[in-house]
Amino acid sequence: AAAGHHALGFDTNPTTRATARTAAAKAPENARWQVTASIPDAAANADIVVVAVPLPAVSGVFDALAASGFSGLVTDVTSVKGAIVDLAANRLHTVGQALAGFVPGHPMAGRESSGFPASDAALFKGCAWVLCLEEQTSLGDWVRLAALLSEGLGVRVTKRVGSETVRIRIEALRDAVDVQANAKGAVRLTRGGKAVDINAASTWPGAGL
């Protein structure tokens, strides 16, 4: 909203919606958002919908968007991409006809706490945001979303194409960790010349790196 976009949001929890409405009323006039009563209301006049829910809830959101006839652009923030791509292909349509465009995404930022009270308008500034360019992804949709994220949120957009390796450099407190990840979930973390390989069954190496 602060970047000049008309932002609307919805949450299934009435308490969360009430808290978000109160916070919006207290925000600077040029940075306020709207909280709607339903998913269709939030998406009614939207150009882009960001689905920011846990993986088990994604299919329900996709169904609601399809039922409302939404024909804009949809992206997500989940860390698991294969399942999301399949859900989009199967759910974002009506009577066999595709409606919305879909660009899978995953911001490489977060906090130890969750919920609206833990939200931070500057959370994504300067962070890496992976956008996947799949076979069925429209290049025009990808470019449009990349521009919105970089200009509106100040993120560094990283492209992932199929099995191509994603490389991200995380810098904090005069230190840096290089991250390489491929589509199969294999990850290599490198810090100061020392490398650690992890996979889905591994635990985060933390201070051991």
N, CA, C and O of each residue as an XYZ file, in Angstrom:
836
protein
N       0.826     -1.205      0.000
C       0.000      0.000      0.000
C       0.863      1.259      0.000
O       0.541      2.234     -0.678
N       1.957      1.237      0.760
C       2.819      2.413      0.843
C       3.479      2.736     -0.492
O       3.916      3.865     -0.712
N       3.554      1.741     -1.390
C       4.157      1.953     -2.706
C       3.142      2.451     -3.725
O       3.461      2.594     -4.905
N       1.912      2.717     -3.268
C       0.896      3.262     -4.154
C      -0.079      2.251     -4.710
O      -0.877      2.579     -5.588
N      -0.030      1.013     -4.210
C      -0.942     -0.023     -4.684
C      -2.163     -0.120     -3.767
O      -2.074      0.150     -2.569
N      -3.291     -0.505     -4.336
C      -4.505     -0.712     -3.553
C      -4.464     -2.137     -3.021
O      -4.649     -3.089     -3.779
N      -4.224     -2.288     -1.729
C      -4.021     -3.613     -1.129
C      -5.246     -4.042     -0.337
O      -5.756     -3.301      0.504
N      -5.711     -5.262     -0.626
C      -6.829     -5.843      0.108
C      -6.406     -7.213      0.619
O      -5.592     -7.891     -0.008
N      -6.958     -7.616      1.755
C      -6.603     -8.912      2.308
C      -7.774     -9.583      2.985
O      -8.765     -8.937      3.325
N      -7.654    -10.893      3.179
C      -8.692    -11.665      3.860
C      -8.038    -12.741      4.706
O      -7.020    -13.309      4.312
N      -8.614    -13.025      5.865
C      -8.191    -14.121      6.723
C      -9.447    -14.834      7.219
O     -10.473    -14.200      7.463
N      -9.359    -16.143      7.363
C     -10.537    -16.898      7.793
C     -10.882    -16.642      9.256
O     -12.006    -16.901      9.685
N      -9.921    -16.136     10.022
C     -10.145    -15.887     11.450
C     -10.744    -14.494     11.654
O     -10.102    -13.501     11.311
N     -11.959    -14.396     12.205
C     -12.595    -13.088     12.405
C     -11.781    -12.159     13.311
O     -11.763    -10.945     13.105
N     -11.110    -12.731     14.308
C     -10.301    -11.918     15.219
C      -9.125    -11.291     14.479
O      -8.788    -10.127     14.695
N      -8.508    -12.080     13.604
C      -7.394    -11.562     12.809
C      -7.872    -10.447     11.885
O      -7.189     -9.436     11.721
N      -9.039    -10.630     11.284
C      -9.580     -9.583     10.404
C      -9.831     -8.303     11.183
O      -9.532     -7.211     10.700
N     -10.382     -8.432     12.392
C     -10.662     -7.252     13.208
C      -9.366     -6.537     13.601
O      -9.295     -5.308     13.579
N      -8.347     -7.316     13.959
C      -7.052     -6.734     14.329
C      -6.430     -6.011     13.143
O      -5.864     -4.928     13.292
N      -6.540     -6.617     11.964
C      -5.971     -6.015     10.755
C      -6.701     -4.733     10.381
O      -6.073     -3.774      9.931
N      -8.005     -4.704     10.558
C      -8.778     -3.488     10.258
C      -8.373     -2.348     11.199
O      -8.228     -1.202     10.773
N      -8.196     -2.673     12.468
C      -7.789     -1.651     13.439
C      -6.416     -1.092     13.094
O      -6.190      0.117     13.159
N      -5.496     -1.990     12.725
C      -4.143     -1.551     12.357
C      -4.171     -0.690     11.100
O      -3.422      0.282     10.997
N      -5.024     -1.037     10.148
C      -5.128     -0.257      8.912
C      -5.617      1.155      9.199
O      -5.140      2.120      8.602
N      -6.569      1.267     10.115
C      -7.115      2.585     10.458
C      -6.064      3.472     11.114
O      -6.135      4.697     11.014
N      -5.092      2.862     11.783
C      -4.043      3.618     12.472
C      -2.830      3.891     11.587
O      -1.957      4.680     11.948
N      -2.780      3.239     10.432
C      -1.636      3.419      9.527
C      -1.708      4.779      8.839
O      -2.785      5.372      8.764
N      -0.571      5.289      8.331
C      -0.597      6.556      7.578
C      -1.599      6.457      6.431
O      -1.781      5.387      5.849
N      -2.233      7.550      6.117
C      -3.313      7.537      5.123
C      -2.878      6.971      3.780
O      -3.677      6.333      3.095
N      -1.617      7.193      3.386
C      -1.140      6.710      2.092
C      -0.605      5.279      2.149
O      -0.050      4.778      1.171
N      -0.774      4.628      3.297
C      -0.253      3.265      3.441
C      -1.284      2.317      4.039
O      -0.936      1.292      4.627
N      -2.560      2.673      3.883
C      -3.617      1.844      4.463
C      -4.054      0.733      3.519
O      -3.928      0.851      2.300
N      -4.558     -0.327      4.088
C      -5.064     -1.468      3.333
C      -6.509     -1.726      3.740
O      -7.021     -1.130      4.688
N      -7.152     -2.625      3.006
C      -8.545     -2.968      3.263
C      -8.640     -4.436      3.625
O      -7.935     -5.267      3.052
N      -9.505     -4.760      4.569
C      -9.744     -6.152      4.950
C     -11.158     -6.507      4.500
O     -12.119     -5.840      4.883
N     -11.285     -7.546      3.694
C     -12.583     -7.911      3.121
C     -13.243     -9.044      3.907
O     -12.646     -9.612      4.822
N     -14.470     -9.358      3.537
C     -15.237    -10.387      4.238
C     -15.084    -11.769      3.615
O     -15.541    -12.757      4.190
N     -14.444    -11.856      2.443
C     -14.306    -13.151      1.785
C     -13.175    -13.109      0.767
O     -12.684    -12.035      0.420
N     -12.763    -14.282      0.291
C     -11.740    -14.364     -0.748
C     -12.224    -13.714     -2.048
O     -11.484    -12.927     -2.638
N     -13.443    -14.016     -2.513
C     -13.929    -13.369     -3.737
C     -13.943    -11.845     -3.640
O     -13.642    -11.160     -4.617
N     -14.294    -11.305     -2.456
C     -14.303     -9.853     -2.281
C     -12.883     -9.292     -2.404
O     -12.677     -8.232     -2.995
N     -11.920    -10.001     -1.848
C     -10.529     -9.530     -1.895
C      -9.987     -9.553     -3.313
O      -9.194     -8.692     -3.693
N     -10.417    -10.542     -4.103
C      -9.868    -10.719     -5.451
C     -10.686    -10.048     -6.542
O     -10.265    -10.016     -7.698
N     -11.850     -9.510     -6.190
C     -12.812     -9.025     -7.190
C     -12.201     -8.104     -8.242
O     -12.426     -8.310     -9.435
N     -11.446     -7.109     -7.839
C     -10.870     -6.151     -8.792
C      -9.346     -6.176     -8.778
O      -8.691     -5.215     -9.183
N      -8.801     -7.279     -8.309
C      -7.344     -7.372     -8.165
C      -6.671     -7.751     -9.475
O      -7.222     -8.508    -10.274
N      -5.487     -7.223     -9.681
C      -4.653     -7.658    -10.803
C      -3.828     -8.870    -10.406
O      -3.598     -9.771    -11.213
N      -3.378     -8.884     -9.135
C      -2.530     -9.963     -8.628
C      -3.034    -10.405     -7.263
O      -3.350     -9.574     -6.411
N      -3.110    -11.718     -7.056
C      -3.485    -12.295     -5.768
C      -2.301    -13.079     -5.223
O      -1.752    -13.938     -5.913
N      -1.905    -12.787     -3.985
C      -0.836    -13.527     -3.314
C      -1.488    -14.469     -2.308
O      -2.147    -14.023     -1.369
N      -1.303    -15.770     -2.506
C      -1.879    -16.777     -1.619
C      -0.850    -17.069     -0.531
O       0.135    -17.768     -0.771
N      -1.083    -16.533      0.660
C      -0.133    -16.674      1.769
C      -0.767    -17.496      2.879
O      -1.080    -16.976      3.950
N      -0.952    -18.778      2.618
C      -1.561    -19.697      3.577
C      -0.729    -20.974      3.637
O       0.064    -21.222      2.729
N      -0.889    -21.800      4.691
C      -0.183    -23.083      4.751
C      -0.582    -23.979      3.585
O      -1.674    -23.842      3.035
N       0.304    -24.894      3.211
C       0.053    -25.776      2.066
C      -1.308    -26.475      2.100
O      -1.976    -26.519      1.067
N      -1.754    -27.029      3.247
C      -3.058    -27.723      3.247
C      -4.242    -26.820      2.903
O      -5.298    -27.312      2.504
N      -4.076    -25.495      3.054
C      -5.189    -24.576      2.797
C      -5.179    -24.010      1.385
O      -6.128    -23.336      0.986
N      -4.121    -24.274      0.621
C      -3.983    -23.672     -0.711
C      -5.095    -24.109     -1.653
O      -5.651    -23.282     -2.376
N      -5.426    -25.389     -1.658
C      -6.436    -25.883     -2.603
C      -7.779    -25.192     -2.398
O      -8.474    -24.899     -3.370
N      -8.155    -24.925     -1.143
C      -9.408    -24.236     -0.866
C      -9.414    -22.812     -1.397
O     -10.426    -22.334     -1.907
N      -8.269    -22.134     -1.272
C      -8.160    -20.772     -1.790
C      -8.237    -20.773     -3.316
O      -8.923    -19.942     -3.911
N      -7.526    -21.712     -3.943
C      -7.579    -21.828     -5.405
C      -9.003    -22.088     -5.875
O      -9.447    -21.507     -6.865
N      -9.724    -22.963     -5.166
C     -11.113    -23.263     -5.536
C     -11.985    -22.014     -5.441
O     -12.826    -21.770     -6.306
N     -11.778    -21.221     -4.378
C     -12.572    -20.007     -4.199
C     -12.272    -18.999     -5.304
O     -13.178    -18.323     -5.790
N     -11.006    -18.893     -5.703
C     -10.645    -17.975     -6.784
C     -11.267    -18.416     -8.105
O     -11.790    -17.596     -8.859
N     -11.206    -19.732     -8.380
C     -11.781    -20.246     -9.623
C     -13.292    -20.049     -9.648
O     -13.861    -19.664    -10.669
N     -13.941    -20.319     -8.503
C     -15.394    -20.177     -8.433
C     -15.830    -18.730     -8.629
O     -16.926    -18.468     -9.125
N     -14.966    -17.790     -8.239
C     -15.308    -16.370     -8.384
C     -15.038    -15.861     -9.795
O     -15.408    -14.736    -10.132
N     -14.385    -16.698    -10.631
C     -14.073    -16.289    -11.995
C     -12.853    -15.392    -12.095
O     -12.682    -14.699    -13.099
N     -11.997    -15.389    -11.070
C     -10.812    -14.529    -11.091
C      -9.931    -14.881    -12.290
O      -9.624    -16.050    -12.522
N      -9.529    -13.862    -13.048
C      -8.759    -14.109    -14.271
C      -7.448    -13.330    -14.302
O      -6.845    -13.159    -15.361
N      -7.011    -12.859    -13.130
C      -5.755    -12.122    -13.069
C      -4.568    -13.051    -12.874
O      -4.528    -14.150    -13.428
N      -3.605    -12.603    -12.085
C      -2.373    -13.349    -11.842
C      -2.338    -13.804    -10.386
O      -2.665    -13.041     -9.477
N      -1.937    -15.062    -10.179
C      -1.859    -15.638     -8.837
C      -0.423    -16.073     -8.558
O       0.246    -16.616     -9.437
N       0.048    -15.835     -7.336
C       1.325    -16.367     -6.891
C       1.162    -16.874     -5.465
O       0.139    -16.620     -4.828
N       2.163    -17.588     -4.961
C       2.091    -18.149     -3.614
C       3.403    -17.901     -2.885
O       4.341    -17.353     -3.464
N       3.474    -18.302     -1.612
C       4.699    -18.103     -0.833
C       5.140    -19.394     -0.143
O       5.973    -19.347      0.762
N       4.604    -20.532     -0.545
C       4.967    -21.796      0.104
C       6.344    -22.265     -0.337
O       6.826    -21.900     -1.410
N       6.975    -23.084      0.512
C       8.323    -23.564      0.202
C       8.311    -24.795     -0.695
O       9.322    -25.099     -1.328
N       7.184    -25.513     -0.765
C       7.062    -26.709     -1.611
C       6.438    -26.303     -2.931
O       5.296    -25.842     -2.956
N       7.169    -26.467     -4.039
C       6.692    -25.934     -5.303
C       5.992    -26.961     -6.188
O       5.001    -26.624     -6.837
N       6.477    -28.205     -6.235
C       5.875    -29.196     -7.126
C       4.392    -29.388     -6.874
O       3.593    -29.402     -7.810
N       4.021    -29.538     -5.602
C       2.616    -29.749     -5.244
C       1.769    -28.530     -5.585
O       0.618    -28.670     -5.999
N       2.331    -27.339     -5.416
C       1.598    -26.107     -5.693
C       1.344    -25.963     -7.194
O       0.249    -25.580     -7.608
N       2.345    -26.267     -7.998
C       2.188    -26.184     -9.456
C       1.073    -27.120     -9.915
O       0.257    -26.755    -10.762
N       1.042    -28.329     -9.351
C      -0.012    -29.302     -9.712
C      -1.385    -28.800     -9.274
O      -2.360    -28.924    -10.015
N      -1.461    -28.234     -8.072
C      -2.739    -27.712     -7.583
C      -3.250    -26.585     -8.471
O      -4.440    -26.514     -8.779
N      -2.342    -25.707     -8.878
C      -2.743    -24.593     -9.740
C      -3.275    -25.099    -11.073
O      -4.271    -24.592    -11.589
N      -2.601    -26.104    -11.625
C      -3.021    -26.648    -12.913
C      -4.400    -27.304    -12.818
O      -5.179    -27.277    -13.770
N      -4.688    -27.892    -11.653
C      -5.948    -28.627    -11.490
C      -7.093    -27.786    -10.948
O      -8.258    -28.113    -11.173
N      -6.779    -26.702    -10.232
C      -7.822    -25.962     -9.530
C      -8.142    -24.589    -10.115
O      -9.286    -24.140    -10.042
N      -7.154    -23.923    -10.690
C      -7.400    -22.564    -11.180
C      -8.043    -22.583    -12.566
O      -7.496    -22.044    -13.528
N      -9.192    -23.202    -12.643
C      -9.930    -23.265    -13.902
C     -11.400    -23.516    -13.607
O     -11.758    -23.860    -12.480
N     -12.234    -23.351    -14.588
C     -13.645    -23.668    -14.452
C     -14.139    -24.271    -15.760
O     -13.853    -23.756    -16.841
N     -14.869    -25.348    -15.654
C     -15.385    -26.076    -16.817
C     -14.247    -26.359    -17.801
O     -14.406    -26.219    -19.013
N     -13.107    -26.757    -17.258
C     -11.986    -27.159    -18.099
C     -11.210    -26.032    -18.737
O     -10.267    -26.290    -19.485
N     -11.574    -24.784    -18.467
C     -10.890    -23.654    -19.099
C     -10.063    -22.887    -18.057
O     -10.588    -22.468    -17.026
N      -8.769    -22.710    -18.337
C      -7.896    -21.973    -17.419
C      -8.345    -20.525    -17.325
O      -8.721    -19.914    -18.325
N      -8.304    -19.985    -16.122
C      -8.695    -18.602    -15.912
C      -7.489    -17.743    -15.534
O      -7.085    -16.857    -16.287
N      -6.918    -18.017    -14.354
C      -5.848    -17.179    -13.843
C      -4.471    -17.675    -14.267
O      -4.257    -18.874    -14.440
N      -3.538    -16.732    -14.431
C      -2.148    -17.096    -14.633
C      -1.534    -17.421    -13.283
O      -2.006    -16.929    -12.257
N      -0.486    -18.244    -13.263
C       0.119    -18.624    -11.990
C       1.636    -18.618    -12.092
O       2.211    -19.219    -12.999
N       2.283    -17.928    -11.143
C       3.738    -17.909    -11.047
C       4.108    -18.372     -9.640
O       3.853    -17.647     -8.679
N       4.707    -19.568     -9.489
C       5.086    -20.051     -8.159
C       6.170    -19.165     -7.557
O       7.088    -18.740     -8.259
N       6.068    -18.885     -6.262
C       7.051    -18.033     -5.614
C       7.366    -18.462     -4.205
O       6.609    -19.209     -3.585
N       8.502    -17.983     -3.695
C       8.875    -18.266     -2.308
C       9.836    -17.201     -1.796
O      10.987    -17.156     -2.230
N       9.385    -16.337     -0.876
C      10.279    -15.336     -0.297
C      11.226    -15.987      0.701
O      10.810    -16.821      1.506
N      12.492    -15.608      0.648
C      13.488    -16.178      1.552
C      13.643    -15.270      2.768
O      14.722    -14.743      3.038
N      12.546    -15.102      3.491
C      12.558    -14.262      4.692
C      11.430    -14.729      5.599
O      10.458    -15.324      5.135
N      11.560    -14.465      6.865
C      10.529    -14.866      7.805
C      10.906    -14.466      9.219
O      11.968    -13.888      9.451
N      10.031    -14.777     10.156
C      10.285    -14.465     11.561
C       9.998    -15.697     12.395
O       9.376    -16.649     11.925
N      10.461    -15.671     13.649
C      10.244    -16.821     14.528
C       8.818    -16.889     15.042
O       8.387    -17.932     15.532
N       8.072    -15.780     14.936
C       6.682    -15.749     15.359
C       5.786    -15.574     14.141
O       6.258    -15.190     13.072
N       4.501    -15.853     14.295
C       3.576    -15.787     13.163
C       2.316    -15.028     13.553
O       2.148    -14.626     14.704
N       1.436    -14.840     12.579
C       0.193    -14.141     12.835
C       0.300    -12.653     12.523
O       1.402    -12.124     12.379
N      -0.833    -11.984     12.419
C      -0.827    -10.571     12.051
C      -0.032     -9.693     13.027
O       0.654     -8.774     12.581
N      -0.099     -9.942     14.336
C       0.680     -9.097     15.259
C       2.191     -9.147     15.009
O       2.918     -8.239     15.413
N       2.659    -10.202     14.347
C       4.095    -10.336     14.078
C       4.483     -9.761     12.719
O       5.645     -9.851     12.321
N       3.528     -9.174     12.006
C       3.816     -8.658     10.667
C       4.757     -7.463     10.726
O       4.782     -6.717     11.705
N       5.535     -7.297      9.648
C       6.528     -6.225      9.575
C       6.567     -5.715      8.141
O       6.894     -6.467      7.222
N       6.239     -4.455      7.946
C       6.183     -3.888      6.596
C       7.532     -3.927      5.898
O       7.594     -3.902      4.668
N       8.617     -3.988      6.671
C       9.958     -3.980      6.078
C      10.584     -5.366      6.019
O      11.772     -5.495      5.723
N       9.799     -6.409      6.298
C      10.334     -7.769      6.380
C      11.040     -8.208      5.105
O      12.094     -8.840      5.166
N      10.467     -7.877      3.948
C      11.006     -8.392      2.681
C      12.010     -7.456      2.010
O      12.591     -7.811      0.984
N      12.219     -6.287      2.565
C      13.124     -5.324      1.934
C      14.544     -5.893      1.851
O      15.162     -6.210      2.868
N      15.046     -6.016      0.619
C      16.395     -6.522      0.407
C      16.528     -8.028      0.414
O      17.621     -8.542      0.177
N      15.442     -8.763      0.682
C      15.547    -10.222      0.739
C      15.447    -10.830     -0.659
O      14.993    -10.180     -1.600
N      15.873    -12.073     -0.777
C      15.738    -12.794     -2.040
C      14.335    -13.395     -2.118
O      13.821    -13.922     -1.132
N      13.722    -13.309     -3.298
C      12.377    -13.868     -3.514
C      12.460    -14.714     -4.777
O      12.651    -14.190     -5.874
N      12.315    -16.023     -4.615
C      12.420    -16.946     -5.746
C      11.096    -16.990     -6.512
O      10.042    -17.235     -5.924
N      11.154    -16.753     -7.814
C       9.998    -16.915     -8.698
C      10.337    -17.993     -9.710
O      11.359    -17.914    -10.391
N       9.483    -18.995     -9.808
C       9.747    -20.133    -10.697
C       9.200    -19.868    -12.100
O       8.087    -19.371    -12.272
N       9.998    -20.207    -13.073
C       9.574    -20.088    -14.466
C       9.396    -21.501    -15.008
O      10.319    -22.089    -15.570
N       8.195    -22.030    -14.827
C       7.883    -23.391    -15.258
C       7.481    -23.395    -16.729
O       7.303    -22.341    -17.340
N       7.343    -24.585    -17.281
C       6.975    -24.717    -18.698
C       5.661    -24.023    -19.004
O       5.492    -23.444    -20.078
N       4.726    -24.080    -18.056
C       3.404    -23.495    -18.277
C       3.302    -22.042    -17.819
O       2.242    -21.428    -17.947
N       4.395    -21.483    -17.284
C       4.374    -20.108    -16.794
C       4.501    -19.115    -17.942
O       5.369    -19.252    -18.804
N       3.637    -18.127    -17.942
C       3.727    -17.055    -18.939
C       4.905    -16.152    -18.590
O       5.014    -15.680    -17.458
N       5.784    -15.910    -19.558
C       6.932    -15.034    -19.324
C       6.451    -13.624    -18.981
O       7.051    -12.946    -18.147
N       5.373    -13.189    -19.623
C       4.826    -11.867    -19.327
C       4.356    -11.769    -17.888
O       4.576    -10.752    -17.232
N       3.698    -12.836    -17.381
C       3.254    -12.864    -15.988
C       4.453    -12.814    -15.049
O       4.438    -12.102    -14.044
N       5.497    -13.581    -15.387
C       6.688    -13.644    -14.542
C       7.339    -12.263    -14.437
O       7.685    -11.815    -13.344
N       7.500    -11.599    -15.573
C       8.137    -10.282    -15.593
C       7.293     -9.264    -14.825
O       7.828     -8.437    -14.087
N       5.978     -9.329    -15.003
C       5.083     -8.383    -14.316
C       5.166     -8.552    -12.799
O       5.224     -7.569    -12.061
N       5.170     -9.800    -12.342
C       5.253    -10.061    -10.908
C       6.624     -9.682    -10.357
O       6.725     -9.113     -9.271
N       7.676     -9.997    -11.107
C       9.032     -9.652    -10.666
C       9.172     -8.140    -10.499
O       9.787     -7.672     -9.541
N       8.606     -7.383    -11.428
C       8.677     -5.920    -11.355
C       7.913     -5.399    -10.139
O       8.385     -4.501     -9.442
N       6.733     -5.966     -9.887
C       5.930     -5.519     -8.750
C       6.651     -5.789     -7.435
O       6.679     -4.933     -6.550
N       7.234     -6.978     -7.306
C       7.901     -7.334     -6.056
C       9.151     -6.496     -5.820
O       9.406     -6.045     -4.703
N       9.917     -6.293     -6.869
C      11.163     -5.543     -6.711
C      10.898     -4.063     -6.467
O      11.564     -3.441     -5.639
N       9.929     -3.496     -7.183
C       9.642     -2.071     -7.038
C       8.761     -1.774     -5.822
O       8.940     -0.761     -5.146
N       7.809     -2.669     -5.554
C       6.880     -2.420     -4.453
C       7.392     -2.831     -3.091
O       7.113     -2.162     -2.095
N       8.154     -3.947     -3.029
C       8.626     -4.451     -1.746
C      10.133     -4.329     -1.569
O      10.648     -4.526     -0.468
N      10.843     -4.006     -2.647
C      12.287     -3.862     -2.541
C      13.031     -5.176     -2.419
O      14.110     -5.222     -1.830
N      12.463     -6.263     -2.974
C      13.121     -7.573     -2.882
C      14.082     -7.777     -4.048
O      14.042     -7.041     -5.033
N      14.949     -8.788     -3.926
C      15.829     -9.205     -5.015
C      15.235    -10.477     -5.608
O      15.291    -11.537     -4.985
N      14.673    -10.379     -6.792
C      14.012    -11.530     -7.419
C      15.044    -12.495     -7.982
O      15.956    -12.087     -8.702
N      14.900    -13.777     -7.653
C      15.766    -14.840     -8.151
C      14.936    -15.780     -9.005
O      13.845    -16.181     -8.601
N      15.434    -16.135    -10.176
C      14.687    -17.006    -11.092
C      15.087    -18.461    -10.907
O      16.267    -18.777    -10.758
N      14.102    -19.339    -10.919
C      14.367    -20.769    -10.925
C      13.663    -21.362    -12.136
O      12.453    -21.199    -12.296
N      14.407    -22.041    -12.979
C      13.840    -22.659    -14.176
C      14.004    -24.172    -14.059
O      15.119    -24.691    -14.110
N      12.881    -24.873    -13.901
C      12.917    -26.331    -13.826
C      13.909    -26.825    -12.791
O      13.794    -26.502    -11.609
N      14.896    -27.619    -13.238
C      15.863    -28.218    -12.322
C      17.092    -27.344    -12.123
O      18.057    -27.762    -11.483
N      17.061    -26.131    -12.671
C      18.199    -25.241    -12.542
C      18.497    -24.944    -11.072
O      17.582    -24.777    -10.266
N      19.771    -24.882    -10.738
C      20.166    -24.592     -9.365
C      19.912    -23.137     -9.014
O      20.207    -22.232     -9.795
N      19.367    -22.929     -7.843
C      19.147    -21.586     -7.335
C      20.300    -21.227     -6.405
O      20.627    -21.993     -5.499
N      20.916    -20.073     -6.621
C      22.014    -19.625     -5.775
C      21.634    -18.303     -5.113
O      21.267    -17.341     -5.786
N      21.726    -18.272     -3.817
C      21.356    -17.090     -3.046
C      22.457    -16.798     -2.035
O      22.977    -17.722     -1.409
N      22.814    -15.549     -1.869
C      23.808    -15.152     -0.875
C      23.105    -14.384      0.238
O      22.475    -13.354     -0.005
N      23.218    -14.890      1.448
C      22.593    -14.271      2.599
C      23.681    -13.539      3.391
O      24.660    -14.149      3.821
N      23.503    -12.242      3.578
C      24.503    -11.448      4.282
C      23.874    -10.798      5.510
O      22.809    -10.187      5.430
N      24.549    -10.941      6.640
C      24.061    -10.327      7.870
C      25.211    -10.211      8.861
O      26.036    -11.117      8.980
N      25.256     -9.109      9.555
C      26.259     -8.897     10.597
C      27.669     -9.186     10.104
O      28.423     -9.908     10.756
N      28.026     -8.622      8.950
C      29.354     -8.739      8.363
C      29.731    -10.183      8.044
O      30.912    -10.499      7.903
N      28.755    -11.041      7.932
C      29.002    -12.442      7.603
C      28.139    -12.803      6.415
O      27.208    -12.073      6.076
N      28.439    -13.920      5.779
C      27.649    -14.320      4.615
C      27.603    -15.828      4.495
O      28.563    -16.521      4.831
N      26.483    -16.327      4.015
C      26.308    -17.748      3.734
C      25.812    -17.876      2.305
O      24.815    -17.254      1.939
N      26.494    -18.673      1.493
C      26.050    -18.933      0.129
C      25.165    -20.173      0.138
O      25.525    -21.203      0.709
N      24.009    -20.063     -0.500
C      23.043    -21.164     -0.530
C      22.823    -21.607     -1.965
O      22.533    -20.785     -2.835
N      22.961    -22.907     -2.217
C      22.645    -23.473     -3.525
C      21.579    -24.536     -3.318
O      21.736    -25.413     -2.469
N      20.504    -24.467     -4.078
C      19.426    -25.447     -3.942
C      18.915    -25.839     -5.315
O      18.755    -24.990     -6.192
N      18.661    -27.126     -5.501
C      18.093    -27.545     -6.775
C      16.672    -28.044     -6.595
O      16.170    -28.120     -5.473
N      16.028    -28.380     -7.691
C      14.602    -28.731     -7.665
C      14.323    -30.004     -6.880
O      13.185    -30.233     -6.470
N      15.342    -30.840     -6.662
C      15.142    -32.086     -5.922
C      15.252    -31.876     -4.416
O      15.077    -32.811     -3.635
N      15.541    -30.654     -4.020
C      15.586    -30.356     -2.598
C      16.965    -30.453     -1.978
O      17.109    -30.254     -0.772
N      17.991    -30.758     -2.777
C      19.343    -30.821     -2.245
C      19.874    -29.416     -2.039
O      19.756    -28.565     -2.921
N      20.453    -29.175     -0.887
C      20.925    -27.840     -0.541
C      22.368    -27.900     -0.074
O      22.744    -28.795      0.682
N      23.179    -26.946     -0.525
C      24.554    -26.800     -0.042
C      24.726    -25.403      0.529
O      24.451    -24.403     -0.134
N      25.190    -25.353      1.779
C      25.470    -24.093      2.435
C      26.979    -23.933      2.541
O      27.672    -24.849      2.982
N      27.491    -22.774      2.140
C      28.923    -22.515      2.187
C      29.192    -21.239      2.963
O      28.600    -20.192      2.700
N      30.094    -21.347      3.920
C      30.447    -20.190      4.749
C      31.939    -20.237      5.054
O      32.430    -21.193      5.655
N      32.651    -19.204      4.637
C      34.070    -19.132      4.908
C      34.847    -20.310      4.357
O      35.815    -20.757      4.971
N      34.434    -20.816      3.205
C      35.135    -21.936      2.590
C      34.698    -23.304      3.087
O      35.106    -24.321      2.525
N      33.877    -23.349      4.127
C      33.382    -24.613      4.665
C      31.987    -24.880      4.130
O      31.121    -24.008      4.193
N      31.760    -26.084      3.600
C      30.466    -26.418      2.990
C      29.763    -27.527      3.759
O      30.396    -28.434      4.299
N      28.438    -27.432      3.796
C      27.604    -28.462      4.408
C      26.487    -28.789      3.443
O      25.802    -27.887      2.960
N      26.288    -30.084      3.148
C      25.193    -30.523      2.283
C      24.056    -31.048      3.137
O      24.278    -31.841      4.052
N      22.828    -30.609      2.843
C      21.663    -31.095      3.573
C      20.578    -31.487      2.582
O      20.581    -31.021      1.443
N      19.661    -32.329      3.001
C      18.517    -32.689      2.165
C      17.269    -32.658      3.031
O      17.307    -32.193      4.170
N      16.171    -33.150      2.494
C      14.899    -33.047      3.202
C      14.922    -33.772      4.545
O      14.162    -33.426      5.450
N      15.801    -34.789      4.682
C      15.846    -35.561      5.915
C      16.850    -34.993      6.916
O      16.943    -35.469      8.047
N      17.595    -33.979      6.499
C      18.625    -33.407      7.351
C      18.067    -32.316      8.247
O      16.976    -31.801      8.005
N      18.814    -31.969      9.275
C      18.438    -30.855     10.117
C      19.315    -29.671      9.770
O      20.416    -29.837      9.244
N      18.825    -28.466     10.067
C      19.566    -27.255      9.755
C      20.866    -27.266     10.559
O      20.832    -27.468     11.773
N      22.028    -27.051      9.894
C      23.310    -27.176     10.576
C      23.578    -26.094     11.604
O      24.402    -26.283     12.499
N      22.888    -24.952     11.490
C      23.031    -23.889     12.479
C      24.468    -23.487     12.715
O      25.198    -23.187     11.770
N      24.882    -23.478     13.980
C      26.211    -23.012     14.348
C      27.308    -23.942     13.850
O      28.486    -23.583     13.874
N      26.932    -25.134     13.398
C      27.941    -26.082     12.924
C      28.555    -25.674     11.609
O      29.560    -26.253     11.196
N      27.979    -24.689     10.934
C      28.512    -24.252      9.632
C      29.507    -23.134      9.843
O      30.074    -22.622      8.877
